[in-house]
């Protein structure tokens, strides 16, 4: 549960298409995902989320899965680990 924001190891220039992305996971099992940035259109998607624990735990939004990674004190939902893109839980 909680609020998550988009993070990327890409340059700031590439981030402008996602700089307003954020994900909210509610305790009632619903989510609200807003995607977009200062140089493009915004979209919002709402639905059901669930957590699947195991060797590789993941958060599933409807049918899209995000592997969970804990890095220091940061909880990440990986979008693309190879490209260094994830949602990070806000404090």
ChimeraX attribute file (.defattr): number of C-alpha atoms within 10 A of each C-alpha:
attribute: neighborCount
match mode: 1-to-1
recipient: residues
	/A:1	17
	/A:2	12
	/A:3	17
	/A:4	21
	/A:5	20
	/A:6	21
	/A:7	19
	/A:8	19
	/A:9	11
	/A:10	11
	/A:11	8
	/A:12	10
	/A:13	8
	/A:14	11
	/A:15	19
	/A:16	15
	/A:17	17
	/A:18	21
	/A:19	19
	/A:20	15
	/A:21	21
	/A:22	20
	/A:23	22
	/A:24	17
	/A:25	20
	/A:26	14
	/A:27	10
	/A:28	9
	/A:29	13
	/A:30	16
	/A:31	22
	/A:32	18
	/A:33	18
	/A:34	18
	/A:35	19
	/A:36	18
	/A:37	16
	/A:38	12
	/A:39	11
	/A:40	11
	/A:41	10
	/A:42	14
	/A:43	11
	/A:44	12
	/A:45	11
	/A:46	14
	/A:47	12
	/A:48	15
	/A:49	21
	/A:50	17
	/A:51	16
	/A:52	13
	/A:53	10
	/A:54	7
	/A:55	6
	/A:56	9
	/A:57	15
	/A:58	19
	/A:59	20
	/A:60	16
	/A:61	21
	/A:62	13
	/A:63	10
	/A:64	10
	/A:65	18
	/A:66	19
	/A:67	18
	/A:68	20
	/A:69	17
	/A:70	10
	/A:71	8
	/A:72	6
	/A:73	8
	/A:74	12
	/A:75	17
	/A:76	22
	/A:77	25
	/A:78	22
	/A:79	19
	/A:80	12
	/A:81	12
	/A:82	7
	/A:83	11
	/A:84	12
	/A:85	17
	/A:86	23
	/A:87	21
	/A:88	21
	/A:89	19
	/A:90	11
	/A:91	9
